Amino acid sequence: MKGLVPRVVLTVSCIFVMPRIALGWDPARPDDPGAHAAAQESLAEARQPDLLLEDIRTLHKSIRELPGLQHTGLTLKENIEDLQQALALLNAEILASEIRISLSADLLFDFDQYKVKPEAAAELRTLITVLRETDSGKVRIVGHTDALGGEAYNQRLSEQRAESIKRWFLGPGKVGTGIVIQTIGLGESEPVAPNLNIDGSDNVSGRALNRRVELFIHTQKPITPSLTTPDN
């Protein structure tokens, strides 16, 4: 109900101001200066641009989705723009019933570690925007490593990294407990680039691409990709 207060204020304002205009106007004396003055005064009060803008801003911030329209896709324009910007920033791939987002493990973790770095918070909070604005109730987090080190070690590291991202999302003030998060570790088994060059030397850039965490976000409603990209 809090978000409806500005709308009520604006409606009441219109109800009380318009009769004043009518009372000030005398059809028998259309050119009477007094009638003109009364009408101008009432119109000035009705406009009140600064107050009106402030009320609109308050209403916009208070209501995340119009009451009774949840799960219909009819969200406020501001939230749609927030979602499109977040998807663009994360280079998200929009599939039929889910959104795929790949994050560099080098951004999320220190070398050979699975504790989330403080510097990763901004990227992860952008992900929270996607989770909230899509009303997603299910997320799959998949950890991947490069081929440096033993296979069993990399498998375990990928599992720990996926679990670490899950714990971050479930922390205080983030996505809450109303979401199901599944974690999987695939180790070095699904590279997206060669770990070695053709001559057998180390492919540093290829291994960097393979060190990643992928998130598959189930969507409750269709997502339309934006044709614009965020400002750099």
Secondary structure as UniProt FT lines:
FT   HELIX           2..4
FT   HELIX           5..24
FT   TURN            27..28
FT   TURN            30..31
FT   HELIX           33..47
FT   HELIX           49..62
FT   TURN            67..68
FT   TURN            70..73
FT   HELIX           77..89
FT   TURN            90..91
FT   STRAND          93..94
FT   STRAND          98..104
FT   HELIX           105..108
FT   TURN            111..112
FT   HELIX           118..120
FT   HELIX           121..133
FT   TURN            134..135
FT   STRAND          138..144
FT   HELIX           151..169
FT   TURN            172..173
FT   STRAND          180..185
FT   TURN            187..188
FT   TURN            198..199
FT   HELIX           204..210
FT   STRAND          212..218
//
